[in-house]
Amino acid sequence: MTDRYLWDSFVIGLPESYRGEPLEASLHSAGITFHRSPGVIVPPEFSHLTDRTAAHVLLRRDLHRSEIGCALAHRDVYRRMLDQGLDFALVLEDDARLSGLTPETLERFIAHTDPAMPTVALLYAPQGSVVVADDRPTSGFLRAVVPPTTTTAYIVSRRAASILLGDDAPVSHVADWPVAASATCQFWVAESNLVLPADGESTIGDRATVSSSTARILRRLAAVTHLRWFAHRRVYGSYGNYASHELLRGPLYRSATRSGVRNWMPPVGVRVLARVLMGPRSRRLRRVDHD
């Protein structure tokens, strides 16, 4: 806890198959207090918990029960955070393993971040999934142009938690990261990973979407020509969400994944791209103050 802001830590895991004992031991050793937050087991009949139509638009497939449970478990943490009046929360999945994370690192970032800004700082991200807005770190973090697909460990601000929680609508996207959050929140990644996922099988399972190259080309063409926007405006909610999800996030993420290294884009390039795609929403892109 800083003198200025209140924050706490939460470890998410299924009670009957909890894997967090090594993580808890490391948190104790590092002097980081935490609370367990139980994972969510989704019943066999779960149609009331998900918006299948929206999932097919956003993900091009159905959500697995485990994915719905994961999304709901992270929502539970956001709800607890807001109910407790916290400014920030450190969220860890139970297969996370510390790799250099200290209370000082957390407090330094939190001290320079306004909880009223929608901020998510990822403590782990695969190298080949990141496009950063600048190659110079700020408080040990780099601003991500698009959020890497991971929720292993991250810091979330009060405002970002509110956006991620939304209105508790049926789940239409995986936990990493809902469309509105991707378009609205400021995502940061640690300059070097401070947390790593443990080796072992994911409780989520395989999330790949299987489709032919022709189908992928047709989808991209429909996105670029905005046919998807006109057909599914309700699902996207706003044009900014659509542009971020279909025109910005996908191409940049695929480019970074293919390269296998951390890519970066000059800040002026980020601002021009954001202005073209998202209009006034691009003004939300700003830097955290330097130490």
N, C-alpha and C positions, 0 to 999 in steps of 0.2 A: 504493500500500500504506500503510495506517495503522500506527501503532506497535502497535495492539492486535489488528488482524485482518488476515489474508492475503486478498488479492483479485487477480484478473487479468481480462483482457478477451479475448473471442473474437469473431471475425467469421465468420459462416456464409455460404458461397457455393459454388455448383457450379463445380468447377475449369475445366470446358470453356466456361463462359459466365459467368465471374466479372465482377462489376460493382463491386467494392469498392475500386478504385484511388483514386478521389476521397476515399472514407471513410478509407482508410489514410493518405493525405496529411494529412487534417485531424487524425487521431489523433496522428500524428507531431508536427504543429505544436502541438497541445494538450499534448503530453508524456504521452500515455496509451499505455502499451505494450499490445501485443495479439498474438494468435496466430490464424492462419487455421484454421478448422475446416471441412473439406470437406462440402458438401451430399451428399445420398444420392440416387442414381439407383435407382429401384425397377424391377425387371425386369418384363417383360410378364406373367409368371405370379407374382402376389403374394398369392395366397390365404392363404399361411402367415404373412404379415406383418400381416394385419388380421382383426379380429373383425367380420365383416359384419353379423351379427345385432345386436350391440351398437351398431354405427354407425347402423343403421336406427332403433333405439330412441332414441338420443341426438340424432341429426342429421336423422332422417327421410329418409335417402338413403344411397347408397354413398359411400365416400371415393374421391377421385381419386388416381391414382398420385402426382401431385405433392404432394398433401396428406400422404400417407403418408410420402413422402420428407422433407418438411419436418418432420413430427413426429419422425421418426427422427434427423434432423440435430440437432434441439434436444436430444433424449435423449443423443446423443453428447457434447454439451457438458456436460450434467449429469454424465455418467459421468466425463469427464476432470476436471471440477471436484472431484468426490468422490475420485477416485483420487489427485489431487495434494494433497489435504488443504486445499483452499481454504475460507475462511469465506464468501466471496461471489464472484460473477462478474458482470461486465458482458457481456451477450450482445447482439450486433448482427447484423442481417441485412445482406448486402452492398449493398443499395440504400438503407441509412440514410445520412443526411447530417447532420452536427452543426449545431446551431443554438443555441449558447450553452452546450453541455456543457463542463465543465472538471473537472480532477482534484479540485479543491477541493469542487465540488458533490458528486461521488461520495463523497469521503472524509467529508464532513460527514454525509451520510445514513448511511453505513456505520458511522461512529463512534457513532451513536446507535441502532443496531439490533443486536439480539442474533441471531447466526447460528443459534442453536438454535430461534429462532422462525421459522415458515414464512412468509417475507416475499418478495413480488415487487413491485418498484417500476418502473412503466412510465415511460419517458422520453418517449414519444410516445403520444398517444391522441386520436382525433378528438373535437372538442368535443361533438358530438351523440351521444356514446356513453358518457358518464360520469355516474354518480350518485355524488356524493361524500358522505361521512358528516359533513362539517363544512366550512364555507366559510372556515375559518382554516387557513392552511398550517402544517405542522410540518416544520422543516428544508427548506422549499421544496417539500414534497409534501403532497397531500391524500389521505385514506383513501377508497378506492372501495368502495361498497356491493357492486357486482358488477364483475367484471373486464371492461374493454373488450376487444373482439376484435382484438388486435394483438400481434405479437411482433417488431415492427420493432427495438425497443431496450428493454432492461430490466435491472435489477439483480435477482439471485436469491440468496437465502441458502442456506447448506448444507442446512438442514432442508427448505426448499421444493424444492430440487433433488432431494432424496431422494424426496419425495412425487411430484414430476413424473416422475421416472424409474420409480417404482413397482417392480414385479417384472419389468420388461421384457416384459409381456404384449403380445399382438398389439394393434396400434393400433386404437382404437375411436372416436377423437375427433381433431379437428384440434389443432394445436399450441397454439392460443389458445382456451380453456384446458381441459384435461381436467376431467371432472366432479369427481373427488376433490380436485383442486387448487383448483377454484373454491369448493368448500364448506369447505375446510380452511385454505387460505393466506390471509394478510392482503395485500390488494392496495392499492397506493398509485399515484397518478399525479402527475407533476410539475405544479406550479402553472401553469407555462407550458411548452409543449413545448421540450425541450432537444435533441431529435432530430426530423428530419422524413424521411418517405420520399421518395426521388427520383421525379421524374416518369418515367413509362414503364409498360410492361405488366408486370403481376405474373407471376412464374413459377408461381404457384399457379393462376391463371385464375379463372373465375367460380365462386363458391361458393354462389350463391343456390339455395334450395330452391323449386322451382316446385310450387304446389299451389293448389287452389281455396279460396275463402273458407269454403265449407262444411266442407271437410276441416280447415282450421285451427280452426274453431269446435269441431268434434268432438274434435280433439286436446286443446284447452284444457279442454273439459268432462271428458274422460277424466283429465286431470292433476288438476283441482280435486277431482273425486270420488274420486281415488286409484286408479282402475282401472288406470292405468299402473304404479303402484307394486306392486300385487298381481300384475300380469301379468309384470313385469320386475324383480323384486327382485334377481336375480342380477346384472343389468347395472348397476344403480345402486349396489349394494354395501352401502349403509346408507340409513336414512331421511333422515339429514342431507344426504347427497348428492342424494337425490331432491328434497327440499324446496328446496334451494338451486338446483338446475338447472331444475326444472319450475315452482316456485311463486314464486321470488324473482328469479332471474337473468333469465329470459325477459321477464316483464312490465316490470321496471324498465329493462332494456336497450331494449325497444321504446318505452317512454315517453320515454327520453332521446333516442333516435334521431329520434322524431317531432318533438321540441321543437327540435332543431338547436342547442341551447346546453347548456352544462354545468349540470346540475341538482344540487341539494344537498338533503340530508335532515338534520334536526336529529339530533344523536347519540342523544338519548333515543328518537327514532323508530326509529333503526337497531337499538337494543338491544331495544326491545319487539318489533319485527318478527322479529329473530333469535331471541328467546326463544320466540315463538309457533311459528316454523317449525322451529327447530333445537334447542330445548331446551338441555341442558347445553353443547352445542357452541358456543352463543353466547358463552360466557365467553372464547372465544379472541379475541374482538374487543377490542383494547386499543390505546391510543395509544402512539406512540413518544415517548420523553421529549423535551421541548423543549430547545433549545440553552441 
